Amino acid sequence: MDTYLFYLIILFILAISDLMVGVANDAVNFINSAMGSKVSSRKVILIFAAIGILIGSLFSSGMMEVARKGIFNPAMFTFPELMLVFLSVMFVDVLFLDLYNTFGLPTSTTVSMVSSLLGASVIMSLVKINKIGQDISRIVNYINVVKVTGIFSAIFISVLISFTVGCIIQYLSRIIFTFDYEKKLKRYGAVWGSLALTSIVYFIFVKGIKGTSFIPNAVIEWVLQNTLFVLSINFVFWALIIELLILFTNINILKPIVLIGTSSLALAFAANDLVNFIGVPLAALSSYMLALRSSNPYLLTMEGLLKPANTNPLILLAAGLIMILTIWKSKKAQTVTKTEINLGRQFDGYEKFDSSPIARSIVRIGILLGNKVKSVLPSKIYKKINKRFDTSKIDDNYKKNDKPAFDLIRATVNLMVSSNLISLGTAYTLPLSTTYVTFMVAMGTSFADRSWGRESAVYRVNGVITVIAGWVLTAFIAFIAAGIFTIAFYYGGVIAVVAVSIFSIYTISKTSLIHKKSESKIHEKELVYSGNVEPNNSLLEDINQNFHYALNIFDEIYEGLTNEKRKILKKALKKSKEFGEYNELIIRKLLHSVHYLDNGVNEKLDIGKVISSFRELADTFNDISKYSFDHIDNNHSGLIKEQIIDFKHLKDLLTNLLEISVNVLSKQNFLNIDEVENIVQELNRMIKKISKNQVKLMKNGTVKPRTNLLFLNILFKTERIADDILTIINFGKHLSNQKSNIN
């Protein structure tokens, strides 16, 4: 049994890891509404969330049955077999969730756990069936097919229900309150707030109370039999409290509602999702204790797991404390939070996701449907509805750096609808995904609030599509990965378990470095797109860095192409894409800086031409590096000796041009700008000369057509690079003349 004690220790280490990576992804959804609306400081929001987690963790014991007998029939497996299944599930869960956290993509710990359990138990079932020579159709004896189907159906149906309900409730709420909701709140706030809080109390304490192990049965029975009375008392109580706050204080009553709602959603999360993190290790512990009491543990079948789980409240509280610590400290948790908030924010800014054909098609269909509805509705009604969604007063209420992603009305709806749906699932022991519910409710409310405008719709829609596609991949990959690990552990034993443990440690440490680097880049982009550029990061310094980057890329293109080094060209191609992103940031800064430019500069400069030069510079380097890489990657003929010599002259002149430009920008000594112009002219003359040499080579047939086309492309794109550099240098001169940094 020493081996299985070792496995049990690993399982509980993995349980702690799973609590941390799991809460960093799935659990973080309960603070998104409070964070996005900036209802209070992060510290206060997390305190309210912590209260909900602690209470909710005690409500979760009823959900532990899913890990013990919800997916497989434990009576069909022996103790050693189930221990390997549990190990596989936990390794997959930790690795998978950490990977999603690294890239800030919300996924489902529920789907990950259920899919992993299904994959591992299916593979173990097939191994057993093959070993004893049974027909594969007997697998239905091992797997609870009906229960699994019900679980996945509930999870994916909840996606549609969550979006729809969130959209409808938010639309009606906005019609009632509008974006300028303060006056309406004094009139309807008591009733509306009381309904919100009473509905939360109903689903959390009346429906969720059945999952507790520490409340006496007599109390539970009384509450369930007097539901209507409990709800009536709650409604009157909350209505009086809120009305008194409205009449005698200046407190925005939505703030306490959002904070209480945050606690309630945290409670619902912990009650529903704690099983995803510790359910499997606790099932393993129960299995181990049953095995210790058996005379032959290695052949012991695990029908003992069919008995109801009786989880120690201290274990549940300990798990809750680990989750609380994680949401306070985890950087990856903040990244996942940011993804959902940015997809639902009310204003434009940096969009993390690109466009896609599917997203563009969906947006076009949406525009057509919107125009159709507009044409059908009477003009007066349309204008009246449209007026309820007027956001013109939002910006007046906040400072630029203080503007929340959305207002408190939407935050309240997010919390109320999410809490209700998750708690309903918990009450009926359906392991709904808190991520799916909260994410889709948030997307439904943002859609109803018209947050997805023409400027951002394709990026937001593609972001939602990307997240949902990730959910499908979660189920598929978790199933496959758990099956593979189960096979490895079954045949590899302790050696395989140790190997996977080492691999897991390495992978998690690697993803932490990737996350840190990625977040640094995203932070800079968000600052630029929001217009909050750091004072010490002037445009002149950015242009200087831009030219350094360009010089480095061209050197690598020359080295890779002349020496036919594929790896160097691949590196240059990657850098050219980063160069393009950097140039887009400069363009954004320039657009934010236009209002700082004085009239004299505006008259002398064609801002449109400057922006075009930055964009062309990026496109040109990307084209050259791509053509060069593709040429060598396809094993085409390299440059001949004459072309290499000409290329060397070309590179030297362009290097000289970039180095002098960098020197001019660094010292802001634009007296040397004539030297820049002279080099550009010399470069243009050399290009014409080299072009004539190429014509001679073509006539002689001494160079292959593909190689010649590549070289001519590089030649004339270099001419464009020189012209763009000159335009940008002249722009830098005018900026310098203002004797101030433009941020």
Buried (B, 14 or more C-beta within 10 A) or exposed (E): EEEBEEBBEBBBBBBBBBBBBBBBBBBBBBBBBBBBBBBBEEEBBBBBBBBBBBBBBBBBBBBBBBBBBBBBBBBBBBBBBBBBBBBBBBBBBBBBBBBBBBBBBBBBBBBBBBBBBBBBBBBBBBBBBEEEEBEEEEBEEBBBEEBBEEBBEBBBEBBEBBBEBBBBBBBEBBEBBBBBBEEBBEEEBBBBBBBBBBBBBBBBBBBBBBBBBEBEEEEBEEBEEEEEEBBEEBBEBBBEBBBEBBEEEEEBBBBBBBBBBBBBBBBBBBBBBBBBBBBBBBBBBBBBEBBEEEEEBEEBBBBBBEEEBEBEEEBBBBBBBBBBBBBBEBEBBBBBBBBBBBBBBBBEBBBBBEBBEEBBEBBEEBEEEEEEEEEEBEEEEBEEEEEBBEBEEBEEEEEEEEBBBBBBBBBBBBBBBBBBBBBBBBBEBBBBBBBBBBBBBBBBBBBBBEBBEEEBBBBBBBBBBBBBEBBEBBBEBBBBBBBBBBBBBBEBEEEBBEEBBEEBEEBBEEBBEEBEEBBEEBEBBBBBBBBEBEEEBBBBEBBBBBBBBBBBBBBBBBBBBBEBBEEBBBBBBBBBBEBBEBBBBBBBBBEBBEEBBEEEBEEEBEBEEBBBBBBBBBBBBBBBBBBBBEBBEEEBBBBBEBBBBBBEEBBEBBBBBBBBBBBBBEEBEBEBBEBBEEBBEBBBEBBEEBBEEBEEBEEEEEBEEEBBEBBBBBBEBBBBBBBBBBBBBBBBBBBBBEEEBBB
